[in-house]
């Protein structure tokens, strides 16, 4: 288990195996393989990580009345209001 900023126990990339490793490969950065902490909090239940990723993709890239820049701006404003650095 890693000692990262999350207060939830997480599985480090180096220790990931089986379903967790597959979820990390699916949800990690395609170039670096690095997995964001917001995804690692799901590492004890990898299906929830994959579901989180699918929700993000649907919200940010799915059909709808908002443009991609508008969606990004909403995310930025909400993060700022929540004092979130993501």
Biopython code that builds the backbone (N, CA, C, O; Angstrom):
import numpy as np
from Bio.PDB.StructureBuilder import StructureBuilder

atoms = [
    (1, "UNK", "N", (0.835, -1.179, 0.000)),
    (1, "UNK", "CA", (0.000, 0.000, 0.000)),
    (1, "UNK", "C", (0.883, 1.247, 0.000)),
    (1, "UNK", "O", (1.960, 1.258, 0.596)),
    (2, "UNK", "N", (0.422, 2.276, -0.664)),
    (2, "UNK", "CA", (1.233, 3.484, -0.763)),
    (2, "UNK", "C", (0.838, 4.498, 0.302)),
    (2, "UNK", "O", (-0.239, 4.411, 0.893)),
    (3, "UNK", "N", (1.718, 5.451, 0.535)),
    (3, "UNK", "CA", (1.461, 6.531, 1.479)),
    (3, "UNK", "C", (1.362, 7.824, 0.698)),
    (3, "UNK", "O", (2.187, 8.721, 0.873)),
    (4, "UNK", "N", (0.369, 7.929, -0.157)),
    (4, "UNK", "CA", (0.146, 9.091, -1.006)),
    (4, "UNK", "C", (-0.831, 10.039, -0.316)),
    (4, "UNK", "O", (-1.290, 9.744, 0.788)),
    (5, "UNK", "N", (-1.163, 11.181, -0.947)),
    (5, "UNK", "CA", (-2.049, 12.152, -0.325)),
    (5, "UNK", "C", (-3.445, 11.634, 0.034)),
    (5, "UNK", "O", (-4.104, 12.218, 0.894)),
    (6, "UNK", "N", (-3.910, 10.562, -0.596)),
    (6, "UNK", "CA", (-5.243, 10.052, -0.276)),
    (6, "UNK", "C", (-5.268, 9.502, 1.146)),
    (6, "UNK", "O", (-4.291, 8.910, 1.606)),
    (7, "UNK", "N", (-6.367, 9.696, 1.828)),
    (7, "UNK", "CA", (-6.527, 9.141, 3.160)),
    (7, "UNK", "C", (-7.032, 7.708, 3.071)),
    (7, "UNK", "O", (-7.118, 7.001, 4.075)),
    (8, "UNK", "N", (-7.356, 7.302, 1.879)),
    (8, "UNK", "CA", (-7.849, 5.957, 1.623)),
    (8, "UNK", "C", (-6.653, 5.103, 1.220)),
    (8, "UNK", "O", (-5.779, 5.558, 0.481)),
    (9, "UNK", "N", (-6.616, 3.875, 1.701)),
    (9, "UNK", "CA", (-5.532, 2.985, 1.285)),
    (9, "UNK", "C", (-5.595, 2.785, -0.218)),
    (9, "UNK", "O", (-6.670, 2.598, -0.788)),
    (10, "UNK", "N", (-4.440, 2.825, -0.849)),
    (10, "UNK", "CA", (-4.368, 2.628, -2.291)),
    (10, "UNK", "C", (-3.277, 1.616, -2.616)),
    (10, "UNK", "O", (-2.381, 1.360, -1.812)),
    (11, "UNK", "N", (-3.373, 1.057, -3.797)),
    (11, "UNK", "CA", (-2.363, 0.126, -4.282)),
    (11, "UNK", "C", (-1.406, 0.903, -5.177)),
    (11, "UNK", "O", (-1.836, 1.547, -6.134)),
    (12, "UNK", "N", (-0.124, 0.850, -4.876)),
    (12, "UNK", "CA", (0.890, 1.521, -5.685)),
    (12, "UNK", "C", (0.980, 0.841, -7.049)),
    (12, "UNK", "O", (0.734, -0.360, -7.162)),
    (13, "UNK", "N", (1.332, 1.602, -8.081)),
    (13, "UNK", "CA", (1.457, 1.017, -9.426)),
    (13, "UNK", "C", (2.398, -0.188, -9.438)),
    (13, "UNK", "O", (2.125, -1.188, -10.102)),
    (14, "UNK", "N", (3.499, -0.089, -8.706)),
    (14, "UNK", "CA", (4.492, -1.171, -8.691)),
    (14, "UNK", "C", (3.950, -2.449, -8.052)),
    (14, "UNK", "O", (4.440, -3.542, -8.334)),
    (15, "UNK", "N", (2.944, -2.310, -7.196)),
    (15, "UNK", "CA", (2.376, -3.465, -6.496)),
    (15, "UNK", "C", (1.095, -3.983, -7.140)),
    (15, "UNK", "O", (0.544, -4.991, -6.699)),
    (16, "UNK", "N", (0.624, -3.310, -8.170)),
    (16, "UNK", "CA", (-0.654, -3.679, -8.780)),
    (16, "UNK", "C", (-0.549, -5.008, -9.524)),
    (16, "UNK", "O", (0.437, -5.284, -10.206)),
    (17, "UNK", "N", (-1.581, -5.813, -9.373)),
    (17, "UNK", "CA", (-1.651, -7.097, -10.078)),
    (17, "UNK", "C", (-3.097, -7.351, -10.500)),
    (17, "UNK", "O", (-4.027, -6.748, -9.965)),
    (18, "UNK", "N", (-3.267, -8.231, -11.444)),
    (18, "UNK", "CA", (-4.574, -8.711, -11.879)),
    (18, "UNK", "C", (-5.518, -7.561, -12.251)),
    (18, "UNK", "O", (-5.187, -6.734, -13.100)),
    (19, "UNK", "N", (-6.694, -7.514, -11.612)),
    (19, "UNK", "CA", (-7.721, -6.533, -11.983)),
    (19, "UNK", "C", (-7.262, -5.101, -11.729)),
    (19, "UNK", "O", (-7.592, -4.197, -12.497)),
    (20, "UNK", "N", (-6.504, -4.889, -10.658)),
    (20, "UNK", "CA", (-6.016, -3.533, -10.356)),
    (20, "UNK", "C", (-5.030, -3.088, -11.430)),
    (20, "UNK", "O", (-5.099, -1.955, -11.908)),
    (21, "UNK", "N", (-4.126, -3.962, -11.806)),
    (21, "UNK", "CA", (-3.154, -3.631, -12.852)),
    (21, "UNK", "C", (-3.867, -3.313, -14.161)),
    (21, "UNK", "O", (-3.510, -2.354, -14.845)),
    (22, "UNK", "N", (-4.866, -4.106, -14.512)),
    (22, "UNK", "CA", (-5.622, -3.865, -15.749)),
    (22, "UNK", "C", (-6.353, -2.529, -15.688)),
    (22, "UNK", "O", (-6.387, -1.795, -16.675)),
    (23, "UNK", "N", (-6.937, -2.209, -14.537)),
    (23, "UNK", "CA", (-7.634, -0.929, -14.386)),
    (23, "UNK", "C", (-6.647, 0.233, -14.467)),
    (23, "UNK", "O", (-6.946, 1.253, -15.088)),
    (24, "UNK", "N", (-5.476, 0.091, -13.850)),
    (24, "UNK", "CA", (-4.455, 1.132, -13.938)),
    (24, "UNK", "C", (-4.022, 1.344, -15.386)),
    (24, "UNK", "O", (-3.837, 2.480, -15.824)),
    (25, "UNK", "N", (-3.864, 0.260, -16.120)),
    (25, "UNK", "CA", (-3.471, 0.386, -17.529)),
    (25, "UNK", "C", (-4.557, 1.096, -18.337)),
    (25, "UNK", "O", (-4.252, 1.870, -19.244)),
    (26, "UNK", "N", (-5.810, 0.835, -18.012)),
    (26, "UNK", "CA", (-6.935, 1.460, -18.719)),
    (26, "UNK", "C", (-7.087, 2.937, -18.348)),
    (26, "UNK", "O", (-7.398, 3.765, -19.204)),
    (27, "UNK", "N", (-6.870, 3.261, -17.079)),
    (27, "UNK", "CA", (-7.163, 4.607, -16.581)),
    (27, "UNK", "C", (-5.933, 5.496, -16.419)),
    (27, "UNK", "O", (-6.072, 6.696, -16.182)),
    (28, "UNK", "N", (-4.748, 4.939, -16.540)),
    (28, "UNK", "CA", (-3.526, 5.721, -16.375)),
    (28, "UNK", "C", (-3.196, 6.544, -17.607)),
    (28, "UNK", "O", (-3.792, 6.365, -18.669)),
    (29, "UNK", "N", (-2.251, 7.437, -17.453)),
    (29, "UNK", "CA", (-1.782, 8.264, -18.556)),
    (29, "UNK", "C", (-1.184, 7.366, -19.633)),
    (29, "UNK", "O", (-0.337, 6.521, -19.344)),
    (30, "UNK", "N", (-1.619, 7.548, -20.854)),
    (30, "UNK", "CA", (-1.190, 6.675, -21.958)),
    (30, "UNK", "C", (0.313, 6.773, -22.234)),
    (30, "UNK", "O", (0.923, 5.801, -22.680)),
    (31, "UNK", "N", (0.906, 7.925, -21.974)),
    (31, "UNK", "CA", (2.333, 8.113, -22.259)),
    (31, "UNK", "C", (3.223, 7.672, -21.103)),
    (31, "UNK", "O", (4.246, 7.019, -21.312)),
    (32, "UNK", "N", (2.831, 8.029, -19.886)),
    (32, "UNK", "CA", (3.698, 7.774, -18.732)),
    (32, "UNK", "C", (3.286, 6.562, -17.899)),
    (32, "UNK", "O", (4.096, 6.014, -17.152)),
    (33, "UNK", "N", (2.033, 6.147, -18.028)),
    (33, "UNK", "CA", (1.528, 5.056, -17.202)),
    (33, "UNK", "C", (1.148, 5.493, -15.801)),
    (33, "UNK", "O", (0.652, 4.691, -15.010)),
    (34, "UNK", "N", (1.379, 6.769, -15.487)),
    (34, "UNK", "CA", (1.077, 7.297, -14.153)),
    (34, "UNK", "C", (-0.440, 7.341, -13.942)),
    (34, "UNK", "O", (-1.197, 7.706, -14.842)),
    (35, "UNK", "N", (-0.862, 6.965, -12.742)),
    (35, "UNK", "CA", (-2.280, 6.945, -12.396)),
    (35, "UNK", "C", (-2.547, 8.075, -11.405)),
    (35, "UNK", "O", (-1.887, 8.165, -10.370)),
    (36, "UNK", "N", (-3.510, 8.931, -11.719)),
    (36, "UNK", "CA", (-3.854, 10.038, -10.831)),
    (36, "UNK", "C", (-4.403, 9.516, -9.499)),
    (36, "UNK", "O", (-5.031, 8.459, -9.445)),
    (37, "UNK", "N", (-4.157, 10.268, -8.440)),
    (37, "UNK", "CA", (-4.640, 9.881, -7.113)),
    (37, "UNK", "C", (-6.157, 9.740, -7.087)),
    (37, "UNK", "O", (-6.694, 8.877, -6.394)),
    (38, "UNK", "N", (-6.843, 10.589, -7.845)),
    (38, "UNK", "CA", (-8.307, 10.533, -7.864)),
    (38, "UNK", "C", (-8.805, 9.186, -8.379)),
    (38, "UNK", "O", (-9.915, 8.764, -8.054)),
    (39, "UNK", "N", (-7.983, 8.513, -9.182)),
    (39, "UNK", "CA", (-8.334, 7.174, -9.656)),
    (39, "UNK", "C", (-7.815, 6.099, -8.699)),
    (39, "UNK", "O", (-8.455, 5.063, -8.518)),
    (40, "UNK", "N", (-6.665, 6.346, -8.094)),
    (40, "UNK", "CA", (-6.086, 5.354, -7.185)),
    (40, "UNK", "C", (-6.962, 5.078, -5.968)),
    (40, "UNK", "O", (-6.885, 3.996, -5.386)),
    (41, "UNK", "N", (-7.793, 6.038, -5.576)),
    (41, "UNK", "CA", (-8.653, 5.795, -4.414)),
    (41, "UNK", "C", (-9.623, 4.648, -4.669)),
    (41, "UNK", "O", (-10.226, 4.119, -3.735)),
    (42, "UNK", "N", (-9.772, 4.268, -5.921)),
    (42, "UNK", "CA", (-10.637, 3.137, -6.280)),
    (42, "UNK", "C", (-9.868, 1.820, -6.347)),
    (42, "UNK", "O", (-10.457, 0.793, -6.688)),
    (43, "UNK", "N", (-8.596, 1.816, -6.039)),
    (43, "UNK", "CA", (-7.762, 0.638, -6.307)),
    (43, "UNK", "C", (-8.164, -0.604, -5.517)),
    (43, "UNK", "O", (-7.840, -1.719, -5.927)),
    (44, "UNK", "N", (-8.854, -0.439, -4.405)),
    (44, "UNK", "CA", (-9.312, -1.612, -3.667)),
    (44, "UNK", "C", (-10.584, -2.195, -4.274)),
    (44, "UNK", "O", (-11.018, -3.284, -3.900)),
    (45, "UNK", "N", (-11.175, -1.463, -5.210)),
    (45, "UNK", "CA", (-12.363, -1.932, -5.935)),
    (45, "UNK", "C", (-12.206, -1.481, -7.385)),
    (45, "UNK", "O", (-12.804, -0.482, -7.785)),
    (46, "UNK", "N", (-11.411, -2.203, -8.178)),
    (46, "UNK", "CA", (-11.043, -1.749, -9.524)),
    (46, "UNK", "C", (-12.215, -1.482, -10.463)),
    (46, "UNK", "O", (-12.103, -0.640, -11.354)),
    (47, "UNK", "N", (-13.339, -2.182, -10.283)),
    (47, "UNK", "CA", (-14.480, -1.919, -11.165)),
    (47, "UNK", "C", (-14.992, -0.497, -10.973)),
    (47, "UNK", "O", (-15.425, 0.138, -11.934)),
    (48, "UNK", "N", (-14.946, 0.011, -9.737)),
    (48, "UNK", "CA", (-15.385, 1.392, -9.515)),
    (48, "UNK", "C", (-14.451, 2.379, -10.209)),
    (48, "UNK", "O", (-14.887, 3.452, -10.625)),
    (49, "UNK", "N", (-13.169, 2.028, -10.337)),
    (49, "UNK", "CA", (-12.226, 2.876, -11.076)),
    (49, "UNK", "C", (-12.618, 2.939, -12.549)),
    (49, "UNK", "O", (-12.637, 4.011, -13.154)),
    (50, "UNK", "N", (-12.927, 1.785, -13.110)),
    (50, "UNK", "CA", (-13.336, 1.746, -14.517)),
    (50, "UNK", "C", (-14.654, 2.484, -14.720)),
    (50, "UNK", "O", (-14.831, 3.163, -15.731)),
    (51, "UNK", "N", (-15.577, 2.360, -13.773)),
    (51, "UNK", "CA", (-16.850, 3.081, -13.854)),
    (51, "UNK", "C", (-16.629, 4.590, -13.758)),
    (51, "UNK", "O", (-17.263, 5.360, -14.480)),
    (52, "UNK", "N", (-15.731, 5.012, -12.870)),
    (52, "UNK", "CA", (-15.388, 6.433, -12.726)),
    (52, "UNK", "C", (-14.837, 6.967, -14.052)),
    (52, "UNK", "O", (-15.222, 8.045, -14.504)),
    (53, "UNK", "N", (-13.941, 6.209, -14.660)),
    (53, "UNK", "CA", (-13.348, 6.615, -15.940)),
    (53, "UNK", "C", (-14.426, 6.751, -17.012)),
    (53, "UNK", "O", (-14.415, 7.709, -17.786)),
    (54, "UNK", "N", (-15.353, 5.799, -17.061)),
    (54, "UNK", "CA", (-16.420, 5.846, -18.064)),
    (54, "UNK", "C", (-17.326, 7.051, -17.839)),
    (54, "UNK", "O", (-17.743, 7.699, -18.799)),
    (55, "UNK", "N", (-17.635, 7.356, -16.581)),
    (55, "UNK", "CA", (-18.448, 8.534, -16.279)),
    (55, "UNK", "C", (-17.739, 9.797, -16.753)),
    (55, "UNK", "O", (-18.358, 10.661, -17.374)),
    (56, "UNK", "N", (-16.448, 9.909, -16.466)),
    (56, "UNK", "CA", (-15.671, 11.075, -16.904)),
    (56, "UNK", "C", (-15.710, 11.219, -18.425)),
    (56, "UNK", "O", (-15.955, 12.308, -18.943)),
    (57, "UNK", "N", (-15.469, 10.128, -19.130)),
    (57, "UNK", "CA", (-15.457, 10.169, -20.597)),
    (57, "UNK", "C", (-16.827, 10.591, -21.123)),
    (57, "UNK", "O", (-16.916, 11.401, -22.046)),
    (58, "UNK", "N", (-17.883, 10.050, -20.547)),
    (58, "UNK", "CA", (-19.235, 10.406, -20.975)),
    (58, "UNK", "C", (-19.516, 11.883, -20.722)),
    (58, "UNK", "O", (-20.041, 12.576, -21.594)),
    (59, "UNK", "N", (-19.169, 12.365, -19.534)),
    (59, "UNK", "CA", (-19.430, 13.767, -19.205)),
    (59, "UNK", "C", (-18.617, 14.735, -20.056)),
    (59, "UNK", "O", (-19.130, 15.768, -20.487)),
    (60, "UNK", "N", (-17.362, 14.405, -20.298)),
    (60, "UNK", "CA", (-16.489, 15.338, -20.999)),
    (60, "UNK", "C", (-16.543, 15.217, -22.519)),
    (60, "UNK", "O", (-16.298, 16.197, -23.222)),
    (61, "UNK", "N", (-16.857, 14.040, -23.032)),
    (61, "UNK", "CA", (-16.792, 13.824, -24.477)),
    (61, "UNK", "C", (-18.118, 13.388, -25.095)),
    (61, "UNK", "O", (-18.237, 13.337, -26.320)),
    (62, "UNK", "N", (-19.111, 13.073, -24.270)),
    (62, "UNK", "CA", (-20.392, 12.605, -24.788)),
    (62, "UNK", "C", (-21.182, 13.726, -25.451)),
    (62, "UNK", "O", (-20.876, 14.909, -25.304)),
    (63, "UNK", "N", (-22.195, 13.314, -26.175)),
    (63, "UNK", "CA", (-23.056, 14.298, -26.839)),
    (63, "UNK", "C", (-23.809, 15.107, -25.797)),
    (63, "UNK", "O", (-24.172, 14.593, -24.739)),
    (64, "UNK", "N", (-24.039, 16.365, -26.101)),
    (64, "UNK", "CA", (-24.777, 17.224, -25.190)),
    (64, "UNK", "C", (-24.732, 18.663, -25.658)),
    (64, "UNK", "O", (-24.048, 18.985, -26.630)),
    (65, "UNK", "N", (-25.457, 19.530, -24.972)),
    (65, "UNK", "CA", (-25.552, 20.927, -25.399)),
    (65, "UNK", "C", (-24.308, 21.767, -25.106)),
    (65, "UNK", "O", (-24.163, 22.858, -25.656)),
    (66, "UNK", "N", (-23.418, 21.280, -24.256)),
    (66, "UNK", "CA", (-22.230, 22.058, -23.893)),
    (66, "UNK", "C", (-21.038, 21.657, -24.745)),
    (66, "UNK", "O", (-20.846, 20.485, -25.071)),
    (67, "UNK", "N", (-20.239, 22.662, -25.099)),
    (67, "UNK", "CA", (-19.004, 22.388, -25.843)),
    (67, "UNK", "C", (-17.949, 21.847, -24.874)),
    (67, "UNK", "O", (-18.103, 21.939, -23.656)),
    (68, "UNK", "N", (-16.902, 21.297, -25.421)),
    (68, "UNK", "CA", (-15.811, 20.794, -24.574)),
    (68, "UNK", "C", (-15.202, 21.918, -23.735)),
    (68, "UNK", "O", (-14.990, 21.724, -22.538)),
    (69, "UNK", "N", (-14.911, 23.092, -24.319)),
    (69, "UNK", "CA", (-14.378, 24.177, -23.483)),
    (69, "UNK", "C", (-15.334, 24.581, -22.352)),
    (69, "UNK", "O", (-14.884, 24.904, -21.252)),
    (70, "UNK", "N", (-16.635, 24.564, -22.610)),
    (70, "UNK", "CA", (-17.595, 24.898, -21.554)),
    (70, "UNK", "C", (-17.538, 23.861, -20.429)),
    (70, "UNK", "O", (-17.593, 24.210, -19.250)),
    (71, "UNK", "N", (-17.430, 22.608, -20.798)),
    (71, "UNK", "CA", (-17.340, 21.541, -19.794)),
    (71, "UNK", "C", (-16.066, 21.689, -18.963)),
    (71, "UNK", "O", (-16.092, 21.520, -17.744)),
    (72, "UNK", "N", (-14.961, 22.003, -19.618)),
    (72, "UNK", "CA", (-13.695, 22.207, -18.904)),
    (72, "UNK", "C", (-13.793, 23.400, -17.958)),
    (72, "UNK", "O", (-13.280, 23.357, -16.840)),
    (73, "UNK", "N", (-14.456, 24.465, -18.412)),
    (73, "UNK", "CA", (-14.601, 25.656, -17.570)),
    (73, "UNK", "C", (-15.441, 25.348, -16.335)),
    (73, "UNK", "O", (-15.117, 25.808, -15.240)),
    (74, "UNK", "N", (-16.507, 24.583, -16.494)),
    (74, "UNK", "CA", (-17.322, 24.188, -15.346)),
    (74, "UNK", "C", (-16.464, 23.404, -14.355)),
    (74, "UNK", "O", (-16.523, 23.649, -13.150)),
    (75, "UNK", "N", (-15.677, 22.473, -14.856)),
    (75, "UNK", "CA", (-14.791, 21.698, -13.989)),
    (75, "UNK", "C", (-13.785, 22.573, -13.265)),
    (75, "UNK", "O", (-13.497, 22.358, -12.087)),
    (76, "UNK", "N", (-13.251, 23.561, -13.970)),
    (76, "UNK", "CA", (-12.275, 24.477, -13.378)),
    (76, "UNK", "C", (-12.910, 25.313, -12.274)),
    (76, "UNK", "O", (-12.331, 25.464, -11.198)),
    (77, "UNK", "N", (-14.090, 25.854, -12.533)),
    (77, "UNK", "CA", (-14.776, 26.689, -11.543)),
    (77, "UNK", "C", (-15.146, 25.869, -10.304)),
    (77, "UNK", "O", (-14.925, 26.312, -9.177)),
    (78, "UNK", "N", (-15.701, 24.691, -10.510)),
    (78, "UNK", "CA", (-16.079, 23.839, -9.376)),
    (78, "UNK", "C", (-14.844, 23.454, -8.564)),
    (78, "UNK", "O", (-14.886, 23.466, -7.334)),
    (79, "UNK", "N", (-13.757, 23.116, -9.234)),
    (79, "UNK", "CA", (-12.521, 22.775, -8.524)),
    (79, "UNK", "C", (-12.015, 23.959, -7.710)),
    (79, "UNK", "O", (-11.589, 23.794, -6.567)),
    (80, "UNK", "N", (-12.059, 25.149, -8.294)),
    (80, "UNK", "CA", (-11.612, 26.344, -7.572)),
    (80, "UNK", "C", (-12.489, 26.595, -6.345)),
    (80, "UNK", "O", (-11.980, 26.913, -5.270)),
    (81, "UNK", "N", (-13.793, 26.454, -6.505)),
    (81, "UNK", "CA", (-14.706, 26.650, -5.372)),
    (81, "UNK", "C", (-14.449, 25.637, -4.257)),
    (81, "UNK", "O", (-14.639, 25.935, -3.078)),
    (82, "UNK", "N", (-14.021, 24.455, -4.639)),
    (82, "UNK", "CA", (-13.729, 23.400, -3.663)),
    (82, "UNK", "C", (-12.273, 23.408, -3.191)),
    (82, "UNK", "O", (-11.849, 22.519, -2.453)),
    (83, "UNK", "N", (-11.510, 24.424, -3.624)),
    (83, "UNK", "CA", (-10.088, 24.524, -3.275)),
    (83, "UNK", "C", (-9.331, 23.256, -3.676)),
    (83, "UNK", "O", (-8.468, 22.775, -2.942)),
    (84, "UNK", "N", (-9.667, 22.732, -4.841)),
    (84, "UNK", "CA", (-9.074, 21.507, -5.360)),
    (84, "UNK", "C", (-8.028, 21.864, -6.411)),
    (84, "UNK", "O", (-8.278, 22.703, -7.277)),
    (85, "UNK", "N", (-6.863, 21.234, -6.340)),
    (85, "UNK", "CA", (-5.800, 21.549, -7.289)),
    (85, "UNK", "C", (-5.903, 20.758, -8.583)),
    (85, "UNK", "O", (-5.149, 21.023, -9.518)),
    (86, "UNK", "N", (-6.807, 19.803, -8.664)),
    (86, "UNK", "CA", (-6.944, 19.038, -9.897)),
    (86, "UNK", "C", (-7.444, 19.947, -10.962)),
    (86, "UNK", "O", (-7.637, 19.518, -12.099)),
]
sb = StructureBuilder()
sb.init_structure("model")
sb.init_model(0)
sb.init_chain("A")
sb.init_seg("    ")
for serial, (resi, resn, name, xyz) in enumerate(atoms, 1):
    if name == "N":
        sb.init_residue(resn, " ", resi, " ")
    sb.init_atom(name, np.array(xyz, "f"), 0.0, 1.0, " ", f" {name:<3s}", serial, name[0])
structure = sb.get_structure()
